[in-house]
Amino acid sequence: MNNYAGKNELRDFLFEKAHHYEARWFIDDDPIQIPHLFSQKEDIEIAGFLTATLAWGKRTMILSACRQLMERMDMAPYDFIGGASHAEMAAMDGFVYRTFQNVDLVYFLKALRNIYTDYGGLHNVFFKGYSNGGVIEGLRCFREVFLSFGAPQRTGKHVANVAKQASAKRLNMFLRWMVRRPSPVDFGLWTNVEPADLLIPLDLHVARVARSLGILNRKQNDLKAVLELTNHLSEMRPEDPVSFDYALFGLGVYEKF
């Protein structure tokens, strides 16, 4: 395992790094600062979901786009999706972030409106699948419902498909935000989902550091790699394996490990 003599030494190293990075200062540079702008549960969920959806690329660009999006919703995302008029929806025209186009945004807002009106919210949609088959089934069920309101074909690529072995990095990050507790960074709002069941949000930094440490062998960054790495992390901290996301991400981004 790289420079580590064994599992205990590696575990201690990762605990130390996770403790360092899971701190209030982490919020200042991270996309999670966007949902931290809000205090109402539904606002946090919606802002978190939209932010996680756009969370690829440089963090400064992600933050800029997400702040712009929140401002276009008058800094009240739950009220906006529930009551926006056609004119207010039209104010979204021109919003683009990389391959996420205006047509995708309009559908996302429509789907969120339906989910909160008819399904009781994002939590309920995910929990229905989770309660029947864990996180992977929760993610599969969520995608099925989210795209069921007449989604344009192109929009489906913005909601990870675990049935096709997608790593679902952004959705797993959103779940980390909603579920982990207690934490100075994550929200812990979804108390009937266990942190022990979460899957690692596998981005390029996390994957590279994990391979360097010898806790990920698979070369592809897909669902099988997510499960392999999460299983290794569960051996070190079974009640909260995704807490090590802070260590792996921090080592990659801040320390260029």
Backbone as a ProteinNet text record, in pm:
[ID]
protein_1_A
[PRIMARY]
MNNYAGKNELRDFLFEKAHHYEARWFIDDDPIQIPHLFSQKEDIEIAGFLTATLAWGKRTMILSACRQLMERMDMAPYDFIGGASHAEMAAMDGFVYRTFQNVDLVYFLKALRNIYTDYGGLHNVFFKGYSNGGVIEGLRCFREVFLSFGAPQRTGKHVANVAKQASAKRLNMFLRWMVRRPSPVDFGLWTNVEPADLLIPLDLHVARVARSLGILNRKQNDLKAVLELTNHLSEMRPEDPVSFDYALFGLGVYEKF
[TERTIARY]
83.2	0	86.7	142.6	226.5	333.1	339.8	440.7	390.3	274.9	214	237.6	274.9	312.7	193	75.4	-40.8	-168.7	-278.2	-409.2	-423.6	-369	-385.3	-318.6	-199	-127.9	-202.1	-250.7	-326	-454.8	-523.6	-647.9	-621.6	-517.8	-485.6	-454.6	-383.3	-349.8	-477	-569.2	-691.9	-783.7	-788.7	-866.5	-813.5	-682.7	-620.4	-654.6	-644	-671.3	-820.8	-905.6	-1049.7	-1087.1	-1030	-1056.6	-1010.2	-898.9	-845.9	-937.1	-983.2	-1058.9	-1207.6	-1261.9	-1403.5	-1417.6	-1405.9	-1406.5	-1478.9	-1521.2	-1598.8	-1526.7	-1394.4	-1321	-1335	-1359.5	-1373	-1487.8	-1592.1	-1709.9	-1676.2	-1578.6	-1548.9	-1506.8	-1445	-1396.5	-1478.5	-1576.8	-1644.2	-1785.9	-1838	-1975.8	-2080.4	-2048.9	-2148.1	-2180.9	-2100.9	-2132.8	-2265.6	-2309	-2434	-2554.5	-2574.7	-2687.2	-2671	-2547.8	-2528.5	-2577.6	-2617.1	-2676.7	-2818	-2876	-3016.7	-3033.2	-3150.1	-3180.2	-3302.2	-3392.8	-3510.8	-3472.8	-3526.4	-3491.6	-3508	-3621.9	-3648.5	-3554.5	-3522.7	-3426.6	-3289.4	-3248.5	-3118.6	-3116.3	-3223.4	-3230.4	-3222	-3303.3	-3308.6	-3179	-3129.3	-3001.7	-2889.6	-2892.3	-2789.6	-2795.3	-2916	-2931	-2886.5	-2928.9	-2889.1	-2739.2	-2683.9	-2540.1	-2461.9	-2503.2	-2434.7	-2442	-2555	-2571.8	-2469	-2437.1	-2343.1	-2199.3	-2176	-2043.9	-1944.5	-1906.2	-1790	-1717.5	-1586.1	-1505	-1438.3	-1386.5	-1319.1	-1420	-1379.3	-1473.8	-1515.6	-1426.2	-1463.8	-1573.8	-1567.8	-1670.6	-1801.9	-1793.3	-1914.3	-1985	-1907.3	-1965.2	-2029.1	-1962.7	-2016.6	-2149.4	-2154.7	-2277.3	-2389.9	-2358.5	-2462.7	-2515.6	-2429.3	-2476.4	-2568.1	-2529.3	-2613	-2749.9	-2750.3	-2876	-2963.8	-2904.8	-2982.8	-3039.2	-2961.4	-3008	-3124.2	-3118.5	-3228.7	-3356.2	-3341.4	-3457.2	-3486.4	-3437.4	-3462	-3416.2	-3313	-3257.4	-3365.1	-3461	-3568.8	-3608.7	-3521.3	-3545.7	-3675.7	-3712.8	-3836.2	-3958.6	-3964.8	-4076.2	-4078.2	-3960.7	-3954.2	-4009.2	-3963.9	-4011.9	-4160.1	-4209.4	-4350.2	-4443.2	-4395.3	-4488	-4442.7	-4333.5	-4282.5	-4381.6	-4402.8	-4489.1	-4411.7	-4481.8	-4414.4	-4310	-4342.2	-4247.4	-4122.7	-4143.3	-4028.7	-3944.6	-4010.4	-3935.9	-3856.7	-3916.3	-3848.7	-3722.3	-3717.7	-3597.6	-3477.9	-3504.6	-3396.2	-3330.2	-3392.9	-3339.5	-3196.2	-3111	-2971.5	-2880.3	-2938.2	-2850.5	-2788.7	-2656.9	-2583	-2461.1	-2435.5	-2308.9	-2252.3	-2147.3	-2084.8	-2189.4	-2211.8	-2309.9	-2451	-2467.9	-2600.6	-2664.8	-2759.4	-2818.5	-2950	-3002	-3127	-3240.4	-3246.8	-3352.9	-3343.6	-3222.1	-3204.2	-3251.1	-3215.1	-3254.8	-3406.4	-3471.7	-3617.7	-3681.6	-3629	-3685	-3656.9	-3536.5	-3503.8	-3600.5	-3628.6	-3719.5	-3861.1	-3903.9	-4035	-4040.9	-3937.6	-3935.5	-3935	-3856.9	-3854.4	-3992	-4058.9	-4194.1	-4286	-4283.1	-4367.8	-4330.6	-4201.6	-4155.9	-4200.1	-4191.5	-4234.5	-4386	-4455.4	-4601.3	-4666.9	-4616.2	-4684.4	-4617.1	-4488.9	-4415.4	-4364.6	-4384	-4339.9	-4195.1	-4125.4	-3988.7	-3883.4	-3762.2	-3648	-3621.5	-3631	-3603.9	-3696.2	-3825.6	-3921.4	-3893.9	-3858.5	-3831.7	-3711.1	-3603.3	-3485.9	-3515.4	-3585.2	-3604.6	-3688.8	-3781.2	-3864.3	-3777.4	-3681.5	-3592	-3493.7	-3439.1	-3340.6	-3398.1	-3521.8	-3581.9	-3604.9	-3609.2	-3629.9	-3501.3	-3391.8	-3271	-3142.9	-3138.8	-3015	-2992.9	-2874.3	-2843.7	-2851.7	-2800.9	-2803.7	-2947	-3033.5	-3173.8	-3238	-3196.9	-3246.3	-3209.2	-3086	-3040.7	-3112.3	-3134.6	-3205	-3348.9	-3414.2	-3553.2	-3563	-3468.5	-3469.5	-3460.4	-3368.3	-3353.2	-3481.4	-3540.5	-3661.8	-3772.9	-3793	-3898.4	-3861.4	-3738	-3698.3	-3714.1	-3690.8	-3698.5	-3835.5	-3934.9	-4064.7	-4165.1	-4123.4	-4218	-4198.6	-4159.8	-4139.3	-4002.6	-3900.4	-3764.5	-3715.7	-3653.4	-3585.8	-3478.6	-3457	-3360.3	-3223.2	-3181.2	-3048.3	-3032.7	-3142.7	-3135	-3099.6	-3127.8	-3098.6	-2952.5	-2862.7	-2719.9	-2677.6	-2763	-2729.6	-2779.2	-2838.1	-2880.4	-2818.5	-2724.3	-2644.2	-2730.1	-2690.9	-2763.1	-2680.4	-2709.9	-2633.9	-2663.8	-2777.2	-2807.6	-2708.6	-2641.6	-2537.1	-2398.2	-2387	-2258.6	-2195.4	-2276.5	-2222.9	-2178	-2072.1	-2022.8	-2116.3	-2197.1	-2293.6	-2225.2	-2110.3	-2032.3	-2113.8	-2183.8	-2253.3	-2373.7	-2445.3	-2557.7	-2509.4	-2400.1	-2346.3	-2293.5	-2240.7	-2198.4	-2319.3	-2425.6	-2549	-2600.7	-2596.9	-2640.7	-2551.3	-2421.2	-2331.2	-2373.7	-2402.8	-2446.2	-2573	-2668.4	-2799	-2800	-2710.8	-2723.3	-2624.4	-2496.7	-2394.4	-2421.6	-2401.1	-2427.5	-2350.3	-2311.2	-2305.4	-2181.8	-2189.7	-2079	-2083.5	-1967	-1964.9	-1983.7	-1984.2	-1995.3	-2125.7	-2149.5	-2270.2	-2390.4	-2511.2	-2631.6	-2701.1	-2696.8	-2761.7	-2912.6	-2976.5	-3121.3	-3201.1	-3145.1	-3221.4	-3186.9	-3251.3	-3211.5	-3252	-3338.9	-3374.4	-3291.2	-3186.1	-3085	-2957.2	-2898.1	-2781.8	-2651.8	-2566.2	-2434.8	-2355.1	-2377	-2305.1	-2334.1	-2448	-2489.1	-2441.9	-2389.2	-2352.2	-2237	-2228.3	-2121.6	-2030.3	-1903.6	-1804.9	-1832.5	-1831.9	-1840.3	-1705.2	-1699.8	-1571.4	-1541.9	-1459.9	-1413.5	-1268.7	-1209.7	-1074.2	-972	-988.3	-894.1	-901.8	-1023.3	-1043.5	-991.2	-1021.3	-976.6	-824.8	-761.7	-615.4	-546.7	-593.1	-533.2	-558.1	-679	-711.2	-622.6	-597.5	-508.9	-366.3	-323.6	-189.1	-171.9	-279.7	-274.7	-298.8	-335	-355.6	-490.6	-589.2	-722.3	-823.1	-773.2	-854.5	-767.2	-807.8	-732	-796.3	-928	-997	-955.6	-930.6	-881.5	-992.6	-1111.5	-1223.3	-1288.7	-1331.9	-1405.1	-1555.1	-1598.2	-1738	-1797.4	-1917.9	-1985.3	-1908.6	-1844.8	-1765.9	-1649.9	-1587.9	-1480.2	-1533.8	-1651	-1715	-1736.5	-1788.5	-1815.7	-1686.7	-1585.3	-1457.2	-1397.6	-1392.9	-1333.2	-1417.6	-1548.2	-1634.7	-1618.8	-1604.8	-1584.1	-1454.2	-1348.2	-1220.9	-1235.5	-1304.4	-1322.4	-1414.2	-1509.1	-1597.1	-1522.3	-1416	-1334.4	-1267.9	-1239.8	-1174.5	-1275	-1392	-1493.7	-1631.6	-1680.2	-1804.3	-1927.2	-1929.9	-2047.5	-2053.4	-1941.2	-1938	-1821.5	-1822.2	-1707.4	-1683.4	-1789.7	-1777	-1714.8	-1696.5	-1622.2	-1482.3	-1427.6	-1293.8	-1292	-1408.8	-1412.7	-1335	-1345.3	-1271.9	-1121.9	-1074.8	-931.8	-881.3	-949.8	-904.4	-913.7	-1023.7	-1039.8	-939.4	-924.9	-831.7	-688.1	-649.3	-512.6	-490	-592.9	-577.2	-578.1	-670.5	-689.6	-592.2	-579.3	-499.9	-352.5	-326.6	-189.5	-124	-202.6	-150.4	-79.2	-144.6	-85	-64
-120	0	125	157.8	275.2	275.6	378.7	385.9	335.7	271.9	232.8	85.5	57	-78.9	-172.1	-120.3	-207	-126.5	-199.8	-136.9	-39.3	-72.6	15.5	150.6	147.8	272.7	356.2	290.9	361.9	418.7	338.1	385.7	509.9	506	620.8	744.5	724	835.1	896.2	810.7	860.5	926.1	871.7	936.3	1077.2	1089.2	1219.2	1318.9	1275.4	1365.6	1399	1301.5	1326.9	1429.4	1416.3	1510.9	1651.5	1659.9	1790.1	1858.7	1783.5	1844.4	1857.7	1776.8	1790.8	1899.4	2023.3	2138.7	2254.2	2351.8	2462.4	2534.5	2543.5	2616	2549.1	2418.3	2343.7	2399.6	2448.4	2498.8	2616.8	2696.8	2821.9	2801.5	2686	2660.2	2556.1	2499.1	2381.4	2414.5	2343.5	2366.8	2354.2	2282.1	2268.4	2402.3	2505	2637.1	2688.3	2642.7	2691.4	2648	2519	2485.6	2540.9	2571.6	2631.9	2776.8	2832	2965.3	2964.2	2843.9	2831.7	2759.3	2777.9	2712.4	2621	2644.6	2559.5	2428.6	2318.4	2185.5	2173.9	2217.8	2203.5	2288.8	2407.9	2492.7	2426.2	2367.7	2299.7	2182.4	2103.1	1987.4	2030	2126.2	2167.1	2234.6	2326.3	2391.5	2289.1	2192.2	2088	2000.4	1961.2	1874.7	1944.8	2069	2142.9	2170.6	2202.4	2226.5	2099.7	1988.5	1861.5	1825.6	1854.4	1826.2	1902	2024.1	2107.5	2094	2004.5	1997.4	1914.1	1968.4	1912.4	2027.3	2018.2	2127.9	2201.2	2320.5	2399.3	2446.8	2439.4	2474	2620.8	2710.1	2850.4	2867.9	2791.8	2799.7	2739.8	2629.3	2567.2	2665.3	2726.5	2818.9	2939.3	2991.6	3105.7	3070.7	2956.2	2914.3	2888.5	2824.7	2790	2913.4	3006.4	3131.9	3206.7	3208.8	3273.3	3205.9	3073.3	2999.3	3030.8	3032.6	3065.4	3206.9	3300.1	3438.5	3447.8	3368.1	3367.7	3312	3234.8	3183.8	3269.7	3391.7	3488.5	3437	3353.7	3297.9	3228	3168.4	3094	2976.7	2876.5	2771.6	2693.9	2664.2	2587.4	2668	2795	2879.5	2896.9	2906.4	2928.5	2809.2	2690.6	2575.3	2549.8	2592.3	2569.7	2669	2791.8	2892.7	2980.7	2946.9	3032.3	3040.3	3160.8	3182	3153.1	3155.6	3136.8	3245.6	3368	3478.5	3456	3405.6	3380.1	3265.1	3164.5	3054.9	3106.1	3198.9	3254.1	3328.5	3376.7	3446.5	3352.7	3223.3	3124.8	3112.8	3170.3	3159.4	3213.4	3136.7	3178.7	3114.8	3047	2981.6	2856.3	2851.8	2738.3	2715.5	2589.1	2554.8	2431.3	2452.1	2344.4	2275.6	2145.3	2077.1	2081.1	2145.7	2159.8	2284.4	2261.3	2370.1	2417.7	2526.5	2581.7	2480	2399.8	2299.5	2198.3	2166	2073.6	2137.5	2263.6	2333.9	2344	2382.5	2396.1	2262.9	2153.7	2022.4	1989.9	2016.2	1988.9	2061.3	2187	2263.1	2205.4	2165.1	2101.8	1971.5	1890.7	1763.4	1784.9	1881.8	1911.6	1957.7	2038.8	2082.5	1961.9	1871.5	1752	1664.2	1651.5	1565.4	1621.3	1751.7	1809.4	1819	1831.2	1840.8	1704	1606	1476.4	1363.5	1378.1	1269.8	1305.8	1429.4	1468.4	1507	1517	1566.9	1467.3	1518.2	1436.8	1321.3	1347.5	1244.4	1124.9	1150.2	1040.8	955.9	1021.9	946.8	856.3	909.2	825.7	715.9	750.6	655	535	556	443.1	330.8	365.6	263.5	214.3	305.8	270	170	190.1	102.2	-38.6	-51.7	-183	-252.3	-174.8	-238.6	-160.6	-68.1	4.1	122.2	178.1	301.8	283.7	173.8	155.4	151.1	80.2	77.4	215	286.6	422.2	512.2	501.3	581.2	541.1	412.9	366.4	417.3	404	448.7	600	670.9	816.5	858.9	800.2	837.3	807.6	693.8	654.4	757.1	796.5	894.1	1031.2	1073.4	1209	1232.4	1130.2	1146.7	1109.8	1089.2	1036.6	1144.5	1271.6	1380.1	1438.7	1352.1	1396.9	1456.9	1396.7	1449.8	1444	1550.8	1543.5	1434.5	1368.2	1258.8	1305.1	1425.1	1474.1	1495.4	1520.3	1554.5	1433.8	1314.2	1193.5	1177.6	1235.3	1219.4	1295.3	1383.7	1461.5	1396	1277.3	1200.8	1062.1	1031	908.9	783.3	689.4	563.7	449.2	411.7	302.5	169.1	158.7	34.4	10.1	116.7	104.7	124.5	99.5	99	237.6	343.7	477.3	488.6	563.8	580.8	667.9	750.4	838.7	928.3	981.1	1063.8	1178.9	1251.6	1371.3	1336.7	1231.3	1189.5	1133.9	1059.6	1009.2	1123.1	1227.8	1344.6	1413.9	1428.2	1486.5	1406	1273.8	1189.3	1209.8	1222.6	1250.9	1378.9	1481.6	1609.3	1593.8	1517.2	1505.3	1410.9	1311.8	1200.7	1207.4	1237.5	1222.2	1315	1261	1333.1	1268.1	1345.6	1491.9	1536.1	1652.8	1699.9	1852.4	1918.2	2062.6	2102.7	2005.6	2034	1977.3	1848.9	1784.2	1818	1798.6	1848.4	1747.1	1617.8	1516.7	1530.1	1574.4	1596.4	1466.8	1370.7	1249.7	1141.2	1148.8	1067.2	920.4	886	744.4	674.8	740.4	676.8	666.6	548.1	524.6	565.6	643.8	675.7	551.5	442.5	317.6	264.9	304.3	251.2	337.8	454.6	545.5	491.2	538.5	501.5	620.8	594	700.9	779.4	911	990.4	984.7	907.4	876.6	975.6	1077.9	1166	1131.6	1207	1175.2	1186.4	1285.7	1304.6	1187.8	1153.4	1044.3	913.1	886.8	762.3	755.8	865	866.7	842.6	910.8	893.9	752.6	701.2	566.4	461.7	476.9	382.1	395.5	518.1	539.5	474	473.5	413.8	263.5	209.1	65.5	16.3	106.5	64	65.5	86.9	73.1	17	-98.1	-162.3	-145.4	-135.1	-125.5	1.5	-9.5	103.5	196.4	142.2	225	293.1	417.5	488.7	466.5	345.3	308.9	258	203.8	158.6	46.4	-40.4	-147.4	-89.9	15.9	82.1	148.1	208.8	269.8	166.1	50.3	-55.3	-111.9	-128.4	-178.8	-84.2	43.2	140.5	155.6	163	176	56.9	-61.4	-181.6	-171.8	-123.8	-106.7	-4.8	104.8	208.4	160	73.1	16.3	-71.3	-133.7	-214.3	-126.3	-0.9	91	164.1	194.7	264.7	221.5	106.4	49.4	137.4	218.5	300.2	426	461	585.9	586	495.4	483.3	608.2	681.2	794.7	915.6	908.5	1014.9	1030.2	921.5	926.5	997.3	1033.2	1115	1244.3	1299.8	1422.8	1400.5	1289.2	1261.5	1242.6	1159.7	1127.8	1249.1	1322.4	1442.9	1550	1570.7	1673	1643.1	1516.4	1478.4	1505.7	1480.5	1500.5	1645.9	1725.4	1863.6	1958.5	1945	2041.3	2001.6	1872.6	1826.7	1764.3	1752.1	1694.9	1562.7	1481.1	1353.8	1259.6
0	0	0	-108.3	-122.8	-14.1	70.3	175.2	309.6	311.4	437.3	465.6	590.5	628.6	632.1	659.4	668	680.4	698.8	701.4	817.5	931.7	1047.7	1025.9	969.4	943.9	839	735.9	633	690.3	771.6	833.1	918	998.1	1083.5	999.5	889.7	799.5	740.9	695	634	736.3	857.1	963.4	990.1	997	1023.8	913.2	787.7	676.4	667.7	693.5	690.6	797.5	915.6	1023.9	985.3	917.6	877.1	775.1	676	567.1	596.4	684.7	718.2	824.9	781.2	870.5	801.4	879.1	824.1	711.1	720	615.9	479.5	479	354.2	269.1	336.7	266.3	176.1	217.3	146.3	1.4	-28	-164	-238.3	-172.7	-227	-272.8	-373.3	-417.1	-306.9	-199.5	-92.1	-27.9	-54.8	-0.3	-53.4	-171.1	-229	-145.6	-118.2	-29.6	111.8	153.4	284.8	290.2	177.3	176.9	233.8	251.9	288.1	421.7	481.2	609	601.2	507.4	492.5	425	476.5	427.2	275.8	223.9	80.4	-2.8	45.2	-26.5	-31.4	81	86.7	-10.4	-11.2	-101.4	-247.4	-285.7	-426.2	-468.1	-384.3	-415.9	-421	-329.7	-328.5	-451.8	-490.6	-607.8	-735.2	-754	-873.9	-874.5	-759	-749.6	-779	-721.6	-747.9	-895.8	-958.5	-1101.4	-1185.4	-1143.9	-1219.2	-1171	-1077.3	-1012.9	-1092.2	-1206.7	-1276.4	-1345.5	-1346.5	-1396.1	-1281.1	-1307.8	-1204.8	-1101.3	-974.5	-869.1	-876	-919	-931.4	-1035.5	-1142.8	-1246.5	-1197.7	-1124.2	-1068.3	-975.4	-886	-789	-857.7	-958.8	-1031.7	-1098.2	-1164.6	-1233.6	-1135.1	-1023.6	-927.2	-854.6	-824.2	-764	-860.3	-986.9	-1087.4	-1093.9	-1086.1	-1092.4	-971.3	-852.8	-733	-742.2	-793.5	-807.5	-906.1	-1011.9	-1108.3	-1045.3	-938.7	-865.9	-743.1	-743.3	-635.3	-499	-498.4	-375.6	-291.7	-360.1	-293.8	-382.9	-398.2	-497.6	-478.3	-354.6	-332.6	-374.5	-334	-374.6	-526.1	-586.1	-730.4	-807	-774.9	-852.4	-828.1	-711.1	-680.8	-745.8	-769.7	-815	-929.2	-994.4	-1102.1	-1217.7	-1265	-1380.6	-1508.8	-1620.8	-1750.5	-1771.5	-1730.1	-1746.5	-1661.7	-1540.7	-1452.6	-1505.2	-1558.7	-1620.9	-1741.3	-1814.9	-1932.1	-1894.1	-1769.2	-1721.7	-1712.1	-1718.2	-1717.4	-1854.3	-1954.5	-2089.7	-2094.1	-2154.3	-2165.7	-2063	-1961.6	-1863.9	-1926.8	-1927.1	-1981.1	-1892.9	-1861	-1796	-1864.7	-1940	-2016.7	-2103.5	-2084.5	-2170.5	-2112.9	-1996.6	-1936.1	-1994.9	-2086.2	-2163.2	-2099.9	-2154.3	-2102.5	-2106.6	-2212.5	-2223.3	-2109.7	-2066.4	-1954.6	-1824.2	-1804.4	-1682.8	-1671.9	-1778.9	-1775.9	-1739.7	-1796.8	-1759.9	-1613.3	-1565.6	-1426	-1332	-1362	-1276.6	-1282.4	-1401.2	-1416.9	-1337.3	-1348	-1276.5	-1124.9	-1078.8	-935.8	-887.7	-967.4	-930.1	-913.5	-1008.1	-1000.1	-881.1	-856.1	-746.5	-611.8	-593.6	-466	-454.7	-567.3	-564	-548.9	-623.6	-631.7	-553.4	-521.2	-455.9	-315.7	-276.3	-143	-132.5	-245.6	-243.6	-287.4	-304.9	-348.7	-253.3	-126	-25.5	-44.7	-61.3	-75.3	-198.4	-309	-432.5	-414.4	-357.1	-333.5	-232.7	-124.5	-14.8	-57.7	-149.1	-194.6	-250.1	-336.3	-389.9	-286.4	-207.3	-103.8	-4.6	36.4	136.3	83.3	-49.8	-112	-155.4	-170.3	-222.9	-205.2	-108.7	-81.5	-174.2	-166.9	-239.1	-389.9	-441.3	-586.9	-638.3	-568.2	-609.2	-590.4	-487.1	-468.3	-584.3	-631.6	-744.9	-873.8	-890.4	-1010.6	-1011.1	-897.8	-885.5	-903.8	-844.7	-857.1	-1003	-1076.7	-1217.9	-1296.6	-1269.1	-1340.3	-1318.7	-1193.5	-1164.1	-1220.2	-1201	-1239.7	-1389.3	-1469	-1614.7	-1670.9	-1583.1	-1627.6	-1666.5	-1665.3	-1691.9	-1832.4	-1926	-2062.8	-2087.5	-2028.5	-2042.1	-2185.9	-2235.4	-2365.2	-2360.8	-2470.9	-2472.6	-2423.9	-2463.1	-2427.3	-2276.7	-2206.6	-2065.1	-1979.2	-2028.1	-1951.2	-1915.7	-1994.7	-1966.8	-1841.8	-1792.2	-1673.4	-1544	-1556.3	-1438.6	-1451.4	-1367.1	-1381.9	-1383.6	-1469.3	-1485.9	-1428.1	-1304.1	-1241.4	-1307.2	-1375.9	-1448	-1560.5	-1604.1	-1705.8	-1646.5	-1517	-1445.6	-1430.9	-1437.8	-1412.6	-1267.2	-1243.7	-1106.7	-1023.8	-1088	-1021.3	-918.7	-956.5	-864.7	-807.4	-893.6	-846.4	-759.9	-794.6	-711.3	-577.1	-578.4	-451.9	-364.4	-427.6	-351.3	-289.5	-366.4	-313.9	-195.1	-205.3	-93.8	27.9	6	119	188.9	110.7	167.8	250.4	199.6	264.7	383.7	385.6	480.6	595.9	570	674.8	793.3	912.1	1035.9	1150.6	1253	1252.1	1174.3	1114.2	1031.8	1025.6	1028.2	1008.4	862.9	772.2	628.6	572.2	590.2	539.3	627.6	573.8	639.7	730.1	695.7	778.7	785.8	677.4	678.4	663.5	590.7	559.5	662.1	775.4	890.1	879.3	784.6	769.6	662.1	616.3	530.3	611.7	616.1	700.6	630.3	698.4	641.4	604.4	677.1	648.5	508.2	451.3	320.9	203.2	230.7	122.4	38.6	-84.4	-177.3	-201.5	-220.1	-237.6	-366	-361	-484.4	-556.3	-660.9	-725.5	-837.5	-806.8	-913.3	-946.3	-1038.5	-1084.4	-971.3	-884	-773.4	-675.3	-635.4	-539.3	-595.9	-722.9	-785.2	-793.2	-832.6	-845.6	-710.7	-607.3	-474.6	-422.3	-442.4	-395.4	-462	-590.4	-659.1	-607.3	-581.6	-528.5	-391.9	-313	-179	-180	-296.2	-306.7	-260.5	-251.5	-208.1	-323.7	-444.4	-564.1	-674.9	-726.3	-833.5	-971	-972.7	-1101.2	-1173.8	-1303.7	-1381.5	-1428.3	-1450.1	-1495.3	-1375.6	-1394.4	-1289	-1307.6	-1277.4	-1296.7	-1165.5	-1172.5	-1051.3	-981.1	-1057.7	-995.3	-915.4	-966.6	-893.5	-766.7	-776.4	-659.2	-550.4	-588.1	-490.4	-432.3	-516.2	-467.3	-363.8	-396.3	-304.9	-178.8	-193.4	-75.8	17.3	-37.9	45.7	124.3	61.7	132.6	245.2	216.4	317.6	430.4	397.7	499.9	599.1	553	644.8	750.1	714	807	895.8	840.5	917.6	868.6	914.7	860.4	879.8	985.1	1011.1	923.7	859.5	782.8	683.4	587	496.8	411.6	378.9	288.3	358.4	490.1	558.9	499.9	445	386.1	250.3	199.2	77.9	99.3	219.7	250.9	240.6	294.5	292.2	149.9	74.1	-61.6	-152.9	-143.3	-225.1	-184	-55	-6.2	-44.4	-32.3	-72.2	-220.1	-301.8	-444.9	-486.4	-430.4	-474.6	-406.1	-275.2	-199.2	-188.1	-182	-158.7	-280.7	-390.9	-516.8	-490.4	-408.8	-364.6	-481.9
[MASK]
+++++++++++++++++++++++++++++++++++++++++++++++++++++++++++++++++++++++++++++++++++++++++++++++++++++++++++++++++++++++++++++++++++++++++++++++++++++++++++++++++++++++++++++++++++++++++++++++++++++++++++++++++++++++++++++++++++++++++++++++++++++++++++++++++

